[in-house]
Amino acid sequence: MLEQKEAPTLRWVPAWADLQGRSAEPAGAGFILDAAHGTPDEPAEYVAGWPGPDWEELAGTAAARPRARLTLIVAAAAAQAPAPPGFAPAAERILLHAPTAQLDTGVDLPENSQVALAPMDSYDAVEITVFDHPVARGRVQVRDEAAAVTILEVPEGPDKEVFTRALFAAMAEEAFLHGAAHLHMVVEPDAAAGFQESGWTTAGRVLGYATA
């Protein structure tokens, strides 16, 4: 097993929860994420780092809760994490990160395009419009100098890469202004390679488990 110092950081998790309209309560070295707004029946999600302190205790607590979910943030260089007792593997995603300075670069948008940020309750919405019609959307949130982002919509076509880069540039600028040196993003495995080509690197794996 890797040494504890190689456990992935979880500082970005509260910001990530905000993007989903959820709260993240500290629980030892991990977090408990409650249900998103409007979904009161959604089970709680317990998040811990692996390898790392207290993950077994948090997993044991989650296993005792009906329908609870467990998410382990696994270091990129770590071996496959075993399914904790009482849980079965349910999903796997990839954690990416990138320096804000690397993504905050000028982008030549198509004519009559513009980028706008709008503060929401728990994140900033980022939107690109063409002739005032929304074509691409994302979200960014910074908490305690840790930033998380997500891409919600980017149109297919020749301008897809430009719109994506413009969203990231706006997010990176916003994060930098609030003291965050890196952006964090959770994506599906088949999407990771495309983002890695634009400056993102793999920071770990996000392994989801459901009660067996």
Disulfide bonds with the S-S distance in Angstrom:
none
